[in-house]
Amino acid sequence: MGRIWRVILDGNLSGYYNMACDEALLNLYSQKRIPVLRIYGWSQPSVSLGYFQRVEEVLNLREIEKENISIVRRITGGGAILHHQEITYSLILSREDLSLPFSVKQSYSILTSFIVEFYRSIGLKPSFAYQVSSPTKKFDNFCFSSWEYFDIVIKGKKIGGNAQKRRKDLIFQHGSIPLKVNFPLIKRLFKNIPQDIQEKTQGLSYFLHHLNIFELREKLISSFKNTFKITLYRDKLSTQEEEEVEALLNLKYTCESWNFNRNEKTSLVK
């Protein structure tokens, strides 16, 4: 531990840009090998699909079109998420940056520990799902409606979701911290949503009366720094990273071939 990290604090951006930016940072990590914490939001309601999901099995496309919802596919697996009123984070690092174990499961518990610390810092009492119940074995279309081992639970309700991808010794992880969950919209957009979805998951507004997104973002940064005992410096994308984002947007993330069919036109790793 004790490594120096970049922190990139972005505003509310499109789903296409957010996924392109995350992958650009992963693609170019090896050049400087400086790990990154990125925090960002969403400019409009957007659905992110897990890497392996089929659009027609997950979404009611008529409702998606009616509500003008954008669809973007992630490079991570798991269930789909409706993003909007939330704080989203991503991590780009190598295993050695935090002396992480080879086990994906063990590294996942370590990496999500800063989110647990974040919830504690705002007066909540979070637990991992396995500590309070037997996680569900059934995979649901919608990420928030099923519990996995290291999902975070507050007062019996799952809050947010996290997913990880590896490229040899590199780790990419991102996650959603919802401020509010729009259950009526979710029920219209997604297929096979459990009737008791509101009993399974909630956003921060369910637990806290006052939410200041700027304060919450700063507390998330502080929790990360304190949990991993690292040094952070504020940064922005380099010119090369901006160019990689633009290439990924044009060749991948704004393309129906990727978002609907998981087909990539070209390899963009430099």
Contacts in CASP RR format, 6 or more apart in sequence:
PFRMAT RR
TARGET T0000
AUTHOR 0000-0000-0000
METHOD contacts of the structure
MODEL  1
MGRIWRVILDGNLSGYYNMACDEALLNLYSQKRIPVLRIYGWSQPSVSLG
YFQRVEEVLNLREIEKENISIVRRITGGGAILHHQEITYSLILSREDLSL
PFSVKQSYSILTSFIVEFYRSIGLKPSFAYQVSSPTKKFDNFCFSSWEYF
DIVIKGKKIGGNAQKRRKDLIFQHGSIPLKVNFPLIKRLFKNIPQDIQEK
TQGLSYFLHHLNIFELREKLISSFKNTFKITLYRDKLSTQEEEEVEALLN
LKYTCESWNFNRNEKTSLVK
1 98 0 8 1.000
1 99 0 8 1.000
1 228 0 8 1.000
1 229 0 8 1.000
1 230 0 8 1.000
2 228 0 8 1.000
2 229 0 8 1.000
2 230 0 8 1.000
2 231 0 8 1.000
3 35 0 8 1.000
3 97 0 8 1.000
3 98 0 8 1.000
3 230 0 8 1.000
3 231 0 8 1.000
4 34 0 8 1.000
4 230 0 8 1.000
4 231 0 8 1.000
4 232 0 8 1.000
4 233 0 8 1.000
5 34 0 8 1.000
5 35 0 8 1.000
5 36 0 8 1.000
5 37 0 8 1.000
5 97 0 8 1.000
5 230 0 8 1.000
5 231 0 8 1.000
5 232 0 8 1.000
5 233 0 8 1.000
6 34 0 8 1.000
6 35 0 8 1.000
6 36 0 8 1.000
6 37 0 8 1.000
6 232 0 8 1.000
6 233 0 8 1.000
6 235 0 8 1.000
7 36 0 8 1.000
7 37 0 8 1.000
7 38 0 8 1.000
7 39 0 8 1.000
7 221 0 8 1.000
7 224 0 8 1.000
7 232 0 8 1.000
7 233 0 8 1.000
7 234 0 8 1.000
7 235 0 8 1.000
8 25 0 8 1.000
8 36 0 8 1.000
8 37 0 8 1.000
8 38 0 8 1.000
8 39 0 8 1.000
8 234 0 8 1.000
8 235 0 8 1.000
8 236 0 8 1.000
8 237 0 8 1.000
9 38 0 8 1.000
9 39 0 8 1.000
9 40 0 8 1.000
9 217 0 8 1.000
9 221 0 8 1.000
9 234 0 8 1.000
10 18 0 8 1.000
10 21 0 8 1.000
10 38 0 8 1.000
10 39 0 8 1.000
10 40 0 8 1.000
10 41 0 8 1.000
11 40 0 8 1.000
11 41 0 8 1.000
12 40 0 8 1.000
12 41 0 8 1.000
12 42 0 8 1.000
12 43 0 8 1.000
13 21 0 8 1.000
13 40 0 8 1.000
13 41 0 8 1.000
13 42 0 8 1.000
13 43 0 8 1.000
14 42 0 8 1.000
14 43 0 8 1.000
14 44 0 8 1.000
14 46 0 8 1.000
14 70 0 8 1.000
15 42 0 8 1.000
15 43 0 8 1.000
15 46 0 8 1.000
15 48 0 8 1.000
15 70 0 8 1.000
15 72 0 8 1.000
15 83 0 8 1.000
15 253 0 8 1.000
16 70 0 8 1.000
16 72 0 8 1.000
16 249 0 8 1.000
16 253 0 8 1.000
16 254 0 8 1.000
17 245 0 8 1.000
17 249 0 8 1.000
17 253 0 8 1.000
18 40 0 8 1.000
18 41 0 8 1.000
18 42 0 8 1.000
18 72 0 8 1.000
18 88 0 8 1.000
19 48 0 8 1.000
19 72 0 8 1.000
19 73 0 8 1.000
19 74 0 8 1.000
19 75 0 8 1.000
19 253 0 8 1.000
20 245 0 8 1.000
20 248 0 8 1.000
20 249 0 8 1.000
20 252 0 8 1.000
20 253 0 8 1.000
21 38 0 8 1.000
21 40 0 8 1.000
21 237 0 8 1.000
21 241 0 8 1.000
21 245 0 8 1.000
22 38 0 8 1.000
22 75 0 8 1.000
22 90 0 8 1.000
22 92 0 8 1.000
22 172 0 8 1.000
22 174 0 8 1.000
23 75 0 8 1.000
23 172 0 8 1.000
23 248 0 8 1.000
23 252 0 8 1.000
23 268 0 8 1.000
24 237 0 8 1.000
24 241 0 8 1.000
24 244 0 8 1.000
24 245 0 8 1.000
24 248 0 8 1.000
25 36 0 8 1.000
25 38 0 8 1.000
25 90 0 8 1.000
25 92 0 8 1.000
25 237 0 8 1.000
25 241 0 8 1.000
26 75 0 8 1.000
26 92 0 8 1.000
26 165 0 8 1.000
26 167 0 8 1.000
26 170 0 8 1.000
26 172 0 8 1.000
27 244 0 8 1.000
27 268 0 8 1.000
27 269 0 8 1.000
27 270 0 8 1.000
28 238 0 8 1.000
28 240 0 8 1.000
28 241 0 8 1.000
28 244 0 8 1.000
28 270 0 8 1.000
29 35 0 8 1.000
29 36 0 8 1.000
29 92 0 8 1.000
29 93 0 8 1.000
29 94 0 8 1.000
29 170 0 8 1.000
30 170 0 8 1.000
31 240 0 8 1.000
33 94 0 8 1.000
35 91 0 8 1.000
35 92 0 8 1.000
35 93 0 8 1.000
35 94 0 8 1.000
35 97 0 8 1.000
35 98 0 8 1.000
36 90 0 8 1.000
36 91 0 8 1.000
36 92 0 8 1.000
36 93 0 8 1.000
37 89 0 8 1.000
37 90 0 8 1.000
37 91 0 8 1.000
37 221 0 8 1.000
37 224 0 8 1.000
37 232 0 8 1.000
38 89 0 8 1.000
38 90 0 8 1.000
38 91 0 8 1.000
38 92 0 8 1.000
39 87 0 8 1.000
39 88 0 8 1.000
39 89 0 8 1.000
39 217 0 8 1.000
39 220 0 8 1.000
39 221 0 8 1.000
40 88 0 8 1.000
40 89 0 8 1.000
40 90 0 8 1.000
41 83 0 8 1.000
41 86 0 8 1.000
41 87 0 8 1.000
41 88 0 8 1.000
42 83 0 8 1.000
42 84 0 8 1.000
42 86 0 8 1.000
42 88 0 8 1.000
44 68 0 8 1.000
44 70 0 8 1.000
44 84 0 8 1.000
45 67 0 8 1.000
45 69 0 8 1.000
45 70 0 8 1.000
45 82 0 8 1.000
45 83 0 8 1.000
45 84 0 8 1.000
45 182 0 8 1.000
45 185 0 8 1.000
46 69 0 8 1.000
46 70 0 8 1.000
46 71 0 8 1.000
46 72 0 8 1.000
46 82 0 8 1.000
46 83 0 8 1.000
46 84 0 8 1.000
47 59 0 8 1.000
47 64 0 8 1.000
47 69 0 8 1.000
47 70 0 8 1.000
47 71 0 8 1.000
47 72 0 8 1.000
47 80 0 8 1.000
47 81 0 8 1.000
47 82 0 8 1.000
47 83 0 8 1.000
47 189 0 8 1.000
48 72 0 8 1.000
48 73 0 8 1.000
48 74 0 8 1.000
48 80 0 8 1.000
48 81 0 8 1.000
48 83 0 8 1.000
49 55 0 8 1.000
49 58 0 8 1.000
49 71 0 8 1.000
49 72 0 8 1.000
49 73 0 8 1.000
49 74 0 8 1.000
49 79 0 8 1.000
49 80 0 8 1.000
49 259 0 8 1.000
50 73 0 8 1.000
50 74 0 8 1.000
50 76 0 8 1.000
50 77 0 8 1.000
50 78 0 8 1.000
50 79 0 8 1.000
50 80 0 8 1.000
50 163 0 8 1.000
51 73 0 8 1.000
51 74 0 8 1.000
51 75 0 8 1.000
51 76 0 8 1.000
51 77 0 8 1.000
51 78 0 8 1.000
51 262 0 8 1.000
52 77 0 8 1.000
52 78 0 8 1.000
52 262 0 8 1.000
53 73 0 8 1.000
53 77 0 8 1.000
53 78 0 8 1.000
53 79 0 8 1.000
53 80 0 8 1.000
53 141 0 8 1.000
55 61 0 8 1.000
55 71 0 8 1.000
55 259 0 8 1.000
55 260 0 8 1.000
57 141 0 8 1.000
57 191 0 8 1.000
58 79 0 8 1.000
58 80 0 8 1.000
58 141 0 8 1.000
58 190 0 8 1.000
58 191 0 8 1.000
59 71 0 8 1.000
59 80 0 8 1.000
59 189 0 8 1.000
59 190 0 8 1.000
59 191 0 8 1.000
60 188 0 8 1.000
60 189 0 8 1.000
60 190 0 8 1.000
60 191 0 8 1.000
63 69 0 8 1.000
63 188 0 8 1.000
63 189 0 8 1.000
64 71 0 8 1.000
64 189 0 8 1.000
67 185 0 8 1.000
67 188 0 8 1.000
67 189 0 8 1.000
69 82 0 8 1.000
69 189 0 8 1.000
71 259 0 8 1.000
71 260 0 8 1.000
72 253 0 8 1.000
72 259 0 8 1.000
73 258 0 8 1.000
73 259 0 8 1.000
73 260 0 8 1.000
73 262 0 8 1.000
74 163 0 8 1.000
74 174 0 8 1.000
75 165 0 8 1.000
75 172 0 8 1.000
76 163 0 8 1.000
76 164 0 8 1.000
76 165 0 8 1.000
76 172 0 8 1.000
76 173 0 8 1.000
76 174 0 8 1.000
77 163 0 8 1.000
77 165 0 8 1.000
78 139 0 8 1.000
78 143 0 8 1.000
78 163 0 8 1.000
79 139 0 8 1.000
79 140 0 8 1.000
79 141 0 8 1.000
79 142 0 8 1.000
79 143 0 8 1.000
80 141 0 8 1.000
80 142 0 8 1.000
80 143 0 8 1.000
80 190 0 8 1.000
81 142 0 8 1.000
81 143 0 8 1.000
81 144 0 8 1.000
81 161 0 8 1.000
81 176 0 8 1.000
82 182 0 8 1.000
82 185 0 8 1.000
82 186 0 8 1.000
82 189 0 8 1.000
82 190 0 8 1.000
83 176 0 8 1.000
84 182 0 8 1.000
85 178 0 8 1.000
85 179 0 8 1.000
85 180 0 8 1.000
85 182 0 8 1.000
86 160 0 8 1.000
86 176 0 8 1.000
86 177 0 8 1.000
86 178 0 8 1.000
86 179 0 8 1.000
87 176 0 8 1.000
87 177 0 8 1.000
87 179 0 8 1.000
87 213 0 8 1.000
87 216 0 8 1.000
87 217 0 8 1.000
87 220 0 8 1.000
88 174 0 8 1.000
88 175 0 8 1.000
88 176 0 8 1.000
88 177 0 8 1.000
89 115 0 8 1.000
89 174 0 8 1.000
89 175 0 8 1.000
89 177 0 8 1.000
89 220 0 8 1.000
90 172 0 8 1.000
90 173 0 8 1.000
90 174 0 8 1.000
90 175 0 8 1.000
91 111 0 8 1.000
91 171 0 8 1.000
91 172 0 8 1.000
91 173 0 8 1.000
91 174 0 8 1.000
92 170 0 8 1.000
92 171 0 8 1.000
92 172 0 8 1.000
93 170 0 8 1.000
93 171 0 8 1.000
94 169 0 8 1.000
94 170 0 8 1.000
94 171 0 8 1.000
95 101 0 8 1.000
95 102 0 8 1.000
95 107 0 8 1.000
95 169 0 8 1.000
95 171 0 8 1.000
96 169 0 8 1.000
98 110 0 8 1.000
98 111 0 8 1.000
98 228 0 8 1.000
100 106 0 8 1.000
100 107 0 8 1.000
100 110 0 8 1.000
100 111 0 8 1.000
100 171 0 8 1.000
101 107 0 8 1.000
101 110 0 8 1.000
104 164 0 8 1.000
104 166 0 8 1.000
105 149 0 8 1.000
105 150 0 8 1.000
107 164 0 8 1.000
107 171 0 8 1.000
108 150 0 8 1.000
108 162 0 8 1.000
108 164 0 8 1.000
108 173 0 8 1.000
109 128 0 8 1.000
109 150 0 8 1.000
111 162 0 8 1.000
111 164 0 8 1.000
111 171 0 8 1.000
111 173 0 8 1.000
112 128 0 8 1.000
112 150 0 8 1.000
112 152 0 8 1.000
112 162 0 8 1.000
113 227 0 8 1.000
114 220 0 8 1.000
114 223 0 8 1.000
114 224 0 8 1.000
114 227 0 8 1.000
114 228 0 8 1.000
115 126 0 8 1.000
115 152 0 8 1.000
115 162 0 8 1.000
115 177 0 8 1.000
115 220 0 8 1.000
115 223 0 8 1.000
116 126 0 8 1.000
116 128 0 8 1.000
116 152 0 8 1.000
117 223 0 8 1.000
117 226 0 8 1.000
117 227 0 8 1.000
118 177 0 8 1.000
118 219 0 8 1.000
118 220 0 8 1.000
118 223 0 8 1.000
118 224 0 8 1.000
119 125 0 8 1.000
119 126 0 8 1.000
119 152 0 8 1.000
119 154 0 8 1.000
119 159 0 8 1.000
120 126 0 8 1.000
121 219 0 8 1.000
121 222 0 8 1.000
121 223 0 8 1.000
122 204 0 8 1.000
122 208 0 8 1.000
122 216 0 8 1.000
122 219 0 8 1.000
124 154 0 8 1.000
124 207 0 8 1.000
124 208 0 8 1.000
125 154 0 8 1.000
125 155 0 8 1.000
126 152 0 8 1.000
126 153 0 8 1.000
126 154 0 8 1.000
126 159 0 8 1.000
127 152 0 8 1.000
127 153 0 8 1.000
127 154 0 8 1.000
128 149 0 8 1.000
128 150 0 8 1.000
128 151 0 8 1.000
128 152 0 8 1.000
128 153 0 8 1.000
129 135 0 8 1.000
129 147 0 8 1.000
129 148 0 8 1.000
129 149 0 8 1.000
129 150 0 8 1.000
129 151 0 8 1.000
129 152 0 8 1.000
129 153 0 8 1.000
129 158 0 8 1.000
130 149 0 8 1.000
130 150 0 8 1.000
131 153 0 8 1.000
132 153 0 8 1.000
132 156 0 8 1.000
133 147 0 8 1.000
133 153 0 8 1.000
133 156 0 8 1.000
135 146 0 8 1.000
135 147 0 8 1.000
135 148 0 8 1.000
135 149 0 8 1.000
135 151 0 8 1.000
136 146 0 8 1.000
136 147 0 8 1.000
136 148 0 8 1.000
138 146 0 8 1.000
139 146 0 8 1.000
140 146 0 8 1.000
140 192 0 8 1.000
140 194 0 8 1.000
141 190 0 8 1.000
141 191 0 8 1.000
141 192 0 8 1.000
141 193 0 8 1.000
142 186 0 8 1.000
142 190 0 8 1.000
142 193 0 8 1.000
142 197 0 8 1.000
143 160 0 8 1.000
143 161 0 8 1.000
143 176 0 8 1.000
144 158 0 8 1.000
144 160 0 8 1.000
144 161 0 8 1.000
144 178 0 8 1.000
144 181 0 8 1.000
144 197 0 8 1.000
144 200 0 8 1.000
144 201 0 8 1.000
145 193 0 8 1.000
145 194 0 8 1.000
145 197 0 8 1.000
145 200 0 8 1.000
145 201 0 8 1.000
146 200 0 8 1.000
147 153 0 8 1.000
147 158 0 8 1.000
147 200 0 8 1.000
150 162 0 8 1.000
151 158 0 8 1.000
151 160 0 8 1.000
151 161 0 8 1.000
151 162 0 8 1.000
152 158 0 8 1.000
152 159 0 8 1.000
152 160 0 8 1.000
152 161 0 8 1.000
153 159 0 8 1.000
154 202 0 8 1.000
154 207 0 8 1.000
155 207 0 8 1.000
157 199 0 8 1.000
157 200 0 8 1.000
157 201 0 8 1.000
157 202 0 8 1.000
157 206 0 8 1.000
158 200 0 8 1.000
158 201 0 8 1.000
158 202 0 8 1.000
159 177 0 8 1.000
159 178 0 8 1.000
159 201 0 8 1.000
159 202 0 8 1.000
159 203 0 8 1.000
159 204 0 8 1.000
160 175 0 8 1.000
160 176 0 8 1.000
160 177 0 8 1.000
160 178 0 8 1.000
160 201 0 8 1.000
160 203 0 8 1.000
161 175 0 8 1.000
161 176 0 8 1.000
162 173 0 8 1.000
162 174 0 8 1.000
162 175 0 8 1.000
162 176 0 8 1.000
163 173 0 8 1.000
163 174 0 8 1.000
163 175 0 8 1.000
164 171 0 8 1.000
164 172 0 8 1.000
164 173 0 8 1.000
165 171 0 8 1.000
165 172 0 8 1.000
165 173 0 8 1.000
166 172 0 8 1.000
177 204 0 8 1.000
177 216 0 8 1.000
177 220 0 8 1.000
178 202 0 8 1.000
178 203 0 8 1.000
178 204 0 8 1.000
179 203 0 8 1.000
179 204 0 8 1.000
179 205 0 8 1.000
179 211 0 8 1.000
179 213 0 8 1.000
179 216 0 8 1.000
180 203 0 8 1.000
180 204 0 8 1.000
180 205 0 8 1.000
181 201 0 8 1.000
181 202 0 8 1.000
181 203 0 8 1.000
181 206 0 8 1.000
183 197 0 8 1.000
183 198 0 8 1.000
186 193 0 8 1.000
186 197 0 8 1.000
187 193 0 8 1.000
187 197 0 8 1.000
194 200 0 8 1.000
204 211 0 8 1.000
204 216 0 8 1.000
205 211 0 8 1.000
221 232 0 8 1.000
224 230 0 8 1.000
224 232 0 8 1.000
225 231 0 8 1.000
225 232 0 8 1.000
237 245 0 8 1.000
244 268 0 8 1.000
244 270 0 8 1.000
247 268 0 8 1.000
248 268 0 8 1.000
251 264 0 8 1.000
251 265 0 8 1.000
251 266 0 8 1.000
251 268 0 8 1.000
252 258 0 8 1.000
252 264 0 8 1.000
252 265 0 8 1.000
252 268 0 8 1.000
253 259 0 8 1.000
255 265 0 8 1.000
257 263 0 8 1.000
257 264 0 8 1.000
257 265 0 8 1.000
258 264 0 8 1.000
END
